Amino acid sequence: MGNISTLAQSVFPPGERVGEHVHEDLIEIFMVLSGSGVITIEENDYDLLTGVTVVVEAGERHALENTGSEELVLQYFGISL
């Protein structure tokens, strides 16, 4: 699988938040399977909606939150540099 270090699915209940953090040697790719929320990357907010894919480059500060009324379900990959 090459440099893929993580392949996982996470479920975030309404209101759940992952605080700001950084991965210096990891690219993360998030795919929204259902629900809605917001991901903040380097102080810019992006909507997380069903079908959206977001890439967080290594070294970028990021956080996410389920801002909807249903579970936010994400599939994500971590790619080590």
N, CA, C and O atoms as CSV, one atom per row, in Angstrom:
chain,resi,resn,atom,element,x,y,z
A,1,MET,N,N,0.832,-1.202,0.000
A,1,MET,CA,C,0.000,0.000,0.000
A,1,MET,C,C,0.866,1.251,0.000
A,1,MET,O,O,0.358,2.351,0.214
A,2,GLY,N,N,2.147,1.103,-0.233
A,2,GLY,CA,C,2.994,2.287,-0.338
A,2,GLY,C,C,3.079,3.056,0.956
A,2,GLY,O,O,3.342,2.486,2.015
A,3,ASN,N,N,2.856,4.353,0.867
A,3,ASN,CA,C,2.997,5.232,2.025
A,3,ASN,C,C,1.692,5.469,2.781
A,3,ASN,O,O,1.648,6.340,3.650
A,4,ILE,N,N,0.637,4.729,2.482
A,4,ILE,CA,C,-0.613,4.898,3.234
A,4,ILE,C,C,-0.390,4.320,4.630
A,4,ILE,O,O,-0.146,3.125,4.794
A,5,SER,N,N,-0.480,5.189,5.622
A,5,SER,CA,C,-0.238,4.763,7.005
A,5,SER,C,C,-1.525,4.605,7.798
A,5,SER,O,O,-1.542,3.946,8.837
A,6,THR,N,N,-2.609,5.211,7.306
A,6,THR,CA,C,-3.891,5.142,7.995
A,6,THR,C,C,-5.004,5.024,6.965
A,6,THR,O,O,-4.996,5.712,5.944
A,7,LEU,N,N,-5.938,4.166,7.237
A,7,LEU,CA,C,-7.183,4.082,6.468
A,7,LEU,C,C,-8.246,3.768,7.502
A,7,LEU,O,O,-8.252,2.685,8.087
A,8,ALA,N,N,-9.146,4.714,7.728
A,8,ALA,CA,C,-10.107,4.538,8.812
A,8,ALA,C,C,-11.409,5.260,8.488
A,8,ALA,O,O,-11.488,6.087,7.579
A,9,GLN,N,N,-12.411,4.914,9.263
A,9,GLN,CA,C,-13.696,5.602,9.206
A,9,GLN,C,C,-13.998,6.102,10.611
A,9,GLN,O,O,-13.844,5.366,11.586
A,10,SER,N,N,-14.426,7.346,10.713
A,10,SER,CA,C,-14.779,7.926,12.010
A,10,SER,C,C,-16.196,8.466,11.968
A,10,SER,O,O,-16.657,8.981,10.950
A,11,VAL,N,N,-16.877,8.335,13.103
A,11,VAL,CA,C,-18.231,8.849,13.249
A,11,VAL,C,C,-18.217,9.878,14.374
A,11,VAL,O,O,-17.822,9.581,15.502
A,12,PHE,N,N,-18.658,11.099,14.044
A,12,PHE,CA,C,-18.682,12.197,15.006
A,12,PHE,C,C,-20.130,12.575,15.296
A,12,PHE,O,O,-20.856,12.973,14.385
A,13,PRO,N,N,-20.563,12.456,16.555
A,13,PRO,CA,C,-21.927,12.879,16.888
A,13,PRO,C,C,-22.062,14.400,16.767
A,13,PRO,O,O,-21.059,15.114,16.753
A,14,PRO,N,N,-23.289,14.890,16.681
A,14,PRO,CA,C,-23.492,16.333,16.593
A,14,PRO,C,C,-22.743,17.071,17.706
A,14,PRO,O,O,-22.784,16.680,18.873
A,15,GLY,N,N,-22.066,18.136,17.318
A,15,GLY,CA,C,-21.342,18.962,18.275
A,15,GLY,C,C,-19.925,18.506,18.576
A,15,GLY,O,O,-19.155,19.263,19.167
A,16,GLU,N,N,-19.558,17.294,18.187
A,16,GLU,CA,C,-18.202,16.814,18.489
A,16,GLU,C,C,-17.178,17.583,17.672
A,16,GLU,O,O,-17.417,17.941,16.519
A,17,ARG,N,N,-16.028,17.830,18.296
A,17,ARG,CA,C,-14.975,18.636,17.680
A,17,ARG,C,C,-13.632,17.949,17.879
A,17,ARG,O,O,-13.359,17.383,18.937
A,18,VAL,N,N,-12.806,18.008,16.858
A,18,VAL,CA,C,-11.401,17.598,16.957
A,18,VAL,C,C,-10.601,18.886,16.954
A,18,VAL,O,O,-10.646,19.646,15.986
A,19,GLY,N,N,-9.866,19.136,18.033
A,19,GLY,CA,C,-9.125,20.382,18.177
A,19,GLY,C,C,-8.000,20.532,17.169
A,19,GLY,O,O,-7.574,19.572,16.526
A,20,GLU,N,N,-7.539,21.755,17.054
A,20,GLU,CA,C,-6.480,22.079,16.099
A,20,GLU,C,C,-5.216,21.273,16.383
A,20,GLU,O,O,-4.790,21.136,17.530
A,21,HIS,N,N,-4.632,20.750,15.321
A,21,HIS,CA,C,-3.388,19.998,15.432
A,21,HIS,C,C,-2.670,20.009,14.082
A,21,HIS,O,O,-3.216,20.468,13.079
A,22,VAL,N,N,-1.439,19.495,14.077
A,22,VAL,CA,C,-0.603,19.485,12.875
A,22,VAL,C,C,0.078,18.129,12.770
A,22,VAL,O,O,0.469,17.537,13.776
A,23,HIS,N,N,0.216,17.644,11.543
A,23,HIS,CA,C,1.025,16.461,11.246
A,23,HIS,C,C,2.148,16.928,10.318
A,23,HIS,O,O,1.897,17.277,9.165
A,24,GLU,N,N,3.354,16.933,10.811
A,24,GLU,CA,C,4.481,17.434,10.009
A,24,GLU,C,C,4.859,16.493,8.876
A,24,GLU,O,O,5.386,16.939,7.856
A,25,ASP,N,N,4.600,15.201,9.036
A,25,ASP,CA,C,5.060,14.226,8.050
A,25,ASP,C,C,3.920,13.362,7.509
A,25,ASP,O,O,4.124,12.204,7.145
A,26,LEU,N,N,2.701,13.947,7.461
A,26,LEU,CA,C,1.534,13.172,7.051
A,26,LEU,C,C,0.565,14.050,6.269
A,26,LEU,O,O,0.233,15.153,6.702
A,27,ILE,N,N,0.116,13.561,5.125
A,27,ILE,CA,C,-0.973,14.175,4.372
A,27,ILE,C,C,-2.243,13.416,4.757
A,27,ILE,O,O,-2.233,12.187,4.832
A,28,GLU,N,N,-3.339,14.148,5.001
A,28,GLU,CA,C,-4.612,13.498,5.320
A,28,GLU,C,C,-5.632,13.828,4.238
A,28,GLU,O,O,-5.737,14.966,3.780
A,29,ILE,N,N,-6.378,12.803,3.844
A,29,ILE,CA,C,-7.444,12.964,2.860
A,29,ILE,C,C,-8.742,12.521,3.517
A,29,ILE,O,O,-8.879,11.365,3.918
A,30,PHE,N,N,-9.694,13.443,3.626
A,30,PHE,CA,C,-10.987,13.179,4.265
A,30,PHE,C,C,-12.079,13.117,3.206
A,30,PHE,O,O,-12.174,14.007,2.361
A,31,MET,N,N,-12.898,12.078,3.244
A,31,MET,CA,C,-14.055,11.951,2.362
A,31,MET,C,C,-15.302,11.907,3.233
A,31,MET,O,O,-15.397,11.083,4.143
A,32,VAL,N,N,-16.252,12.783,2.959
A,32,VAL,CA,C,-17.479,12.848,3.754
A,32,VAL,C,C,-18.480,11.843,3.193
A,32,VAL,O,O,-18.952,11.978,2.064
A,33,LEU,N,N,-18.793,10.835,4.000
A,33,LEU,CA,C,-19.764,9.815,3.593
A,33,LEU,C,C,-21.188,10.243,3.908
A,33,LEU,O,O,-22.107,9.946,3.144
A,34,SER,N,N,-21.383,10.945,5.036
A,34,SER,CA,C,-22.702,11.466,5.386
A,34,SER,C,C,-22.562,12.512,6.482
A,34,SER,O,O,-21.550,12.585,7.179
A,35,GLY,N,N,-23.601,13.311,6.611
A,35,GLY,CA,C,-23.605,14.354,7.630
A,35,GLY,C,C,-23.014,15.650,7.112
A,35,GLY,O,O,-22.799,15.826,5.912
A,36,SER,N,N,-22.755,16.558,8.050
A,36,SER,CA,C,-22.198,17.861,7.676
A,36,SER,C,C,-21.364,18.414,8.830
A,36,SER,O,O,-21.547,18.058,9.994
A,37,GLY,N,N,-20.460,19.283,8.462
A,37,GLY,CA,C,-19.593,19.902,9.454
A,37,GLY,C,C,-18.708,20.935,8.798
A,37,GLY,O,O,-18.960,21.387,7.681
A,38,VAL,N,N,-17.668,21.294,9.519
A,38,VAL,CA,C,-16.701,22.288,9.042
A,38,VAL,C,C,-15.314,21.786,9.368
A,38,VAL,O,O,-15.069,21.278,10.462
A,39,ILE,N,N,-14.393,21.928,8.402
A,39,ILE,CA,C,-12.986,21.695,8.679
A,39,ILE,C,C,-12.279,23.033,8.528
A,39,ILE,O,O,-12.502,23.756,7.556
A,40,THR,N,N,-11.440,23.353,9.477
A,40,THR,CA,C,-10.655,24.584,9.445
A,40,THR,C,C,-9.223,24.199,9.133
A,40,THR,O,O,-8.614,23.400,9.844
A,41,ILE,N,N,-8.694,24.769,8.072
A,41,ILE,CA,C,-7.315,24.528,7.659
A,41,ILE,C,C,-6.622,25.871,7.574
A,41,ILE,O,O,-7.002,26.735,6.784
A,42,GLU,N,N,-5.594,26.036,8.406
A,42,GLU,CA,C,-4.846,27.297,8.405
A,42,GLU,C,C,-5.788,28.500,8.508
A,42,GLU,O,O,-5.650,29.468,7.761
A,43,GLU,N,N,-6.733,28.432,9.428
A,43,GLU,CA,C,-7.689,29.499,9.748
A,43,GLU,C,C,-8.742,29.748,8.671
A,43,GLU,O,O,-9.478,30.731,8.755
A,44,ASN,N,N,-8.831,28.885,7.664
A,44,ASN,CA,C,-9.872,28.989,6.639
A,44,ASN,C,C,-10.871,27.853,6.849
A,44,ASN,O,O,-10.481,26.695,6.995
A,45,ASP,N,N,-12.172,28.192,6.863
A,45,ASP,CA,C,-13.227,27.211,7.073
A,45,ASP,C,C,-13.735,26.675,5.737
A,45,ASP,O,O,-13.929,27.423,4.780
A,46,TYR,N,N,-13.945,25.351,5.699
A,46,TYR,CA,C,-14.482,24.674,4.521
A,46,TYR,C,C,-15.629,23.774,4.966
A,46,TYR,O,O,-15.518,23.057,5.960
A,47,ASP,N,N,-16.730,23.820,4.220
A,47,ASP,CA,C,-17.886,22.995,4.557
A,47,ASP,C,C,-17.604,21.527,4.258
A,47,ASP,O,O,-17.055,21.183,3.212
A,48,LEU,N,N,-17.987,20.684,5.188
A,48,LEU,CA,C,-17.945,19.243,5.004
A,48,LEU,C,C,-19.365,18.787,4.723
A,48,LEU,O,O,-20.217,18.814,5.611
A,49,LEU,N,N,-19.621,18.370,3.497
A,49,LEU,CA,C,-20.942,17.918,3.069
A,49,LEU,C,C,-20.788,16.568,2.390
A,49,LEU,O,O,-19.716,16.254,1.874
A,50,THR,N,N,-21.832,15.776,2.384
A,50,THR,CA,C,-21.787,14.455,1.765
A,50,THR,C,C,-21.207,14.541,0.356
A,50,THR,O,O,-21.655,15.339,-0.468
A,51,GLY,N,N,-20.200,13.700,0.095
A,51,GLY,CA,C,-19.559,13.652,-1.210
A,51,GLY,C,C,-18.329,14.515,-1.358
A,51,GLY,O,O,-17.609,14.390,-2.349
A,52,VAL,N,N,-18.065,15.392,-0.399
A,52,VAL,CA,C,-16.904,16.280,-0.467
A,52,VAL,C,C,-15.652,15.537,-0.021
A,52,VAL,O,O,-15.692,14.731,0.909
A,53,THR,N,N,-14.533,15.820,-0.700
A,53,THR,CA,C,-13.220,15.308,-0.310
A,53,THR,C,C,-12.315,16.492,-0.040
A,53,THR,O,O,-12.288,17.450,-0.813
A,54,VAL,N,N,-11.567,16.430,1.066
A,54,VAL,CA,C,-10.671,17.513,1.464
A,54,VAL,C,C,-9.291,16.925,1.712
A,54,VAL,O,O,-9.155,15.870,2.330
A,55,VAL,N,N,-8.261,17.625,1.219
A,55,VAL,CA,C,-6.874,17.223,1.450
A,55,VAL,C,C,-6.228,18.222,2.393
A,55,VAL,O,O,-6.283,19.431,2.168
A,56,VAL,N,N,-5.609,17.702,3.460
A,56,VAL,CA,C,-4.839,18.532,4.386
A,56,VAL,C,C,-3.377,18.164,4.177
A,56,VAL,O,O,-2.964,17.033,4.436
A,57,GLU,N,N,-2.611,19.122,3.710
A,57,GLU,CA,C,-1.194,18.882,3.434
A,57,GLU,C,C,-0.394,18.789,4.733
A,57,GLU,O,O,-0.805,19.327,5.761
A,58,ALA,N,N,0.725,18.117,4.681
A,58,ALA,CA,C,1.620,18.035,5.839
A,58,ALA,C,C,1.983,19.444,6.294
A,58,ALA,O,O,2.257,20.318,5.472
A,59,GLY,N,N,1.982,19.657,7.599
A,59,GLY,CA,C,2.348,20.948,8.172
A,59,GLY,C,C,1.210,21.940,8.287
A,59,GLY,O,O,1.396,23.011,8.865
A,60,GLU,N,N,0.023,21.622,7.753
A,60,GLU,CA,C,-1.109,22.542,7.858
A,60,GLU,C,C,-1.864,22.311,9.163
A,60,GLU,O,O,-2.219,21.178,9.487
A,61,ARG,N,N,-2.109,23.385,9.908
A,61,ARG,CA,C,-2.914,23.316,11.124
A,61,ARG,C,C,-4.365,23.081,10.707
A,61,ARG,O,O,-4.875,23.725,9.789
A,62,HIS,N,N,-5.024,22.138,11.405
A,62,HIS,CA,C,-6.405,21.842,11.041
A,62,HIS,C,C,-7.199,21.356,12.245
A,62,HIS,O,O,-6.649,20.825,13.210
A,63,ALA,N,N,-8.504,21.553,12.157
A,63,ALA,CA,C,-9.469,21.111,13.173
A,63,ALA,C,C,-10.767,20.832,12.440
A,63,ALA,O,O,-10.983,21.327,11.333
A,64,LEU,N,N,-11.630,20.040,13.056
A,64,LEU,CA,C,-12.935,19.826,12.420
A,64,LEU,C,C,-14.014,19.703,13.467
A,64,LEU,O,O,-13.755,19.389,14.629
A,65,GLU,N,N,-15.249,19.962,13.021
A,65,GLU,CA,C,-16.388,19.926,13.932
A,65,GLU,C,C,-17.636,19.473,13.180
A,65,GLU,O,O,-17.863,19.859,12.033
A,66,ASN,N,N,-18.436,18.649,13.849
A,66,ASN,CA,C,-19.747,18.295,13.335
A,66,ASN,C,C,-20.690,19.421,13.731
A,66,ASN,O,O,-21.037,19.564,14.904
A,67,THR,N,N,-21.104,20.220,12.754
A,67,THR,CA,C,-21.999,21.343,13.019
A,67,THR,C,C,-23.449,21.010,12.668
A,67,THR,O,O,-24.339,21.851,12.795
A,68,GLY,N,N,-23.671,19.773,12.224
A,68,GLY,CA,C,-25.014,19.364,11.828
A,68,GLY,C,C,-25.792,18.726,12.963
A,68,GLY,O,O,-25.336,18.677,14.105
A,69,SER,N,N,-26.981,18.236,12.622
A,69,SER,CA,C,-27.862,17.604,13.618
A,69,SER,C,C,-27.810,16.077,13.540
A,69,SER,O,O,-28.466,15.390,14.324
A,70,GLU,N,N,-27.031,15.548,12.596
A,70,GLU,CA,C,-26.863,14.101,12.439
A,70,GLU,C,C,-25.390,13.750,12.558
A,70,GLU,O,O,-24.535,14.635,12.559
A,71,GLU,N,N,-25.091,12.456,12.658
A,71,GLU,CA,C,-23.699,12.032,12.730
A,71,GLU,C,C,-22.945,12.452,11.462
A,71,GLU,O,O,-23.481,12.389,10.356
A,72,LEU,N,N,-21.701,12.878,11.645
A,72,LEU,CA,C,-20.790,13.167,10.547
A,72,LEU,C,C,-19.906,11.935,10.385
A,72,LEU,O,O,-19.188,11.559,11.311
A,73,VAL,N,N,-19.958,11.307,9.211
A,73,VAL,CA,C,-19.190,10.096,8.967
A,73,VAL,C,C,-18.118,10.401,7.925
A,73,VAL,O,O,-18.413,10.809,6.801
A,74,LEU,N,N,-16.866,10.192,8.330
A,74,LEU,CA,C,-15.722,10.459,7.465
A,74,LEU,C,C,-14.922,9.190,7.220
A,74,LEU,O,O,-14.712,8.388,8.130
A,75,GLN,N,N,-14.485,9.019,5.996
A,75,GLN,CA,C,-13.472,8.013,5.648
A,75,GLN,C,C,-12.202,8.818,5.440
A,75,GLN,O,O,-12.233,9.852,4.772
A,76,TYR,N,N,-11.081,8.364,5.998
A,76,TYR,CA,C,-9.858,9.137,5.780
A,76,TYR,C,C,-8.640,8.257,5.605
A,76,TYR,O,O,-8.550,7.136,6.106
A,77,PHE,N,N,-7.692,8.844,4.850
A,77,PHE,CA,C,-6.406,8.217,4.578
A,77,PHE,C,C,-5.319,9.097,5.147
A,77,PHE,O,O,-5.421,10.322,5.089
A,78,GLY,N,N,-4.287,8.499,5.695
A,78,GLY,CA,C,-3.077,9.206,6.067
A,78,GLY,C,C,-1.952,8.707,5.175
A,78,GLY,O,O,-1.731,7.501,5.069
A,79,ILE,N,N,-1.245,9.619,4.540
A,79,ILE,CA,C,-0.147,9.252,3.654
A,79,ILE,C,C,1.141,9.816,4.250
A,79,ILE,O,O,1.312,11.032,4.339
A,80,SER,N,N,2.037,8.933,4.652
A,80,SER,CA,C,3.310,9.348,5.246
A,80,SER,C,C,4.247,9.867,4.163
A,80,SER,O,O,4.292,9.348,3.048
A,81,LEU,N,N,4.985,10.896,4.520
A,81,LEU,CA,C,5.977,11.451,3.582
A,81,LEU,C,C,7.308,10.771,3.757
A,81,LEU,O,O,8.266,11.102,3.058
